[in-house]
């Protein structure tokens, strides 16, 4: 799940603890049983993995209750960070200190490479996952030194979500099939996306998209090597990367100039003056619904991706060797990432499965989302997943370089404190400082 790099403080600004051990004594200092002798498994996730009890703000499949019923000796505690960055900060602190704060961590695609670089700190889950299946590239994304240390969770096939109400006011087509054609259909390009966007913005005075960082999330996923080559060579400042930067920063007139996951960004999903389109990996649908309100009418989705297919985001579950209950934790990880549970979390929270068995399930393939004007999201995201032709290489330095690139875009787009050339120059210097 990417879940999109939230630009909040490195501290867990919003961390909700879902404690299913109401009378338990477990805490992050190491106690691993409740007063009545049940084994406590502690898991850290972020945003919404669809695991716990459902709420209006957080649709979920209530998997904890189901697992505890199947395993009466187990109690599960989930800590939910508000975003990927916050989860990574807590993860890094715990792993570097050897803490047993959590028995399972959800790892985002952006920082999974740094997890693989310290694979000896995590369990080899191979023997627990024999009954599970994933896309080949999802398996490879969780492997290091011949071991499977990451059990595949969701992936992020990306479509375009759009405000049909704002499109209608601007005289653009609102039917999702016609919108896909307008953006280029199977031959959709970024040039065409920006061409339509500039016409929309000039006509309405309203923003076409939310943030350059959001567009870059899709663009970079369409490159085999964006920041680092497989041989370790850093290619983050090549002419090709500079051209991508210039392409994005030339569209400032179409941007809403927002920081993704900020309060202002959240508010624009239902504003009459909000952005008209957003790059829409499957997991983002739930965020749109939460920000706009489930009763909001206007959001729709088109089966199209500028530049071709894109897998934007995804996650794995890992078990640290420091866990005092790692065997039970590994069993829970295997169960959570099995096809049946991947089906359940897609149905509840729109987290698209990485399991081919789950993808083929009728519940997934036939899903219709009433919030998105009864869009056949099961089919749309299946089409978008099939359109993915490139799975980018991500080395251990990926996350840090990506943060520098995002900061450079923000200096032009959000803070408006630098020209594109100034921002690029600082980015080049920032990348050099990482060497």
Buried (B, 14 or more C-beta within 10 A) or exposed (E): BBBBBBBBEEEBEEBBEBBBBEEBEBEBEEEBBBEEEBBBBBBBBBBBBBBBBBEEEBBBBBBBEBBBEEBEEBBBBBBBBBBBBBBBBBBBEBBEEEBBBBBBBBBBBBBBBBBBEEBEBBBBBEEBBEEBBBBEBBBEBBBBEEBBBBBBBBBBBBBBBBBBBBBEBBEBBBBBEEBBBBBBEEEBEBEBBBBBBBBBBEEBEBBBBBBBBBBBBBBBBBBEBBBBEEEEEBBBBEEEBBEBBEBBBEBEEBBBBBBBBBEEBBEBBBBEEBBBBBBBBBBBBBBBBBBBEEEBEBBBBBBBBBBBBBBBBBBBBBBBBBBBBBEBBBBBBBBBBBBBBBBBBBBBBBBBBBBBBBBEBEEBBEBEBEBBBEBBBBBBBBBBBEBBEBBBBBBBBBBBBBBBBBBBBBBBBBEEEBEBEEBBEBBBEBBEEEE
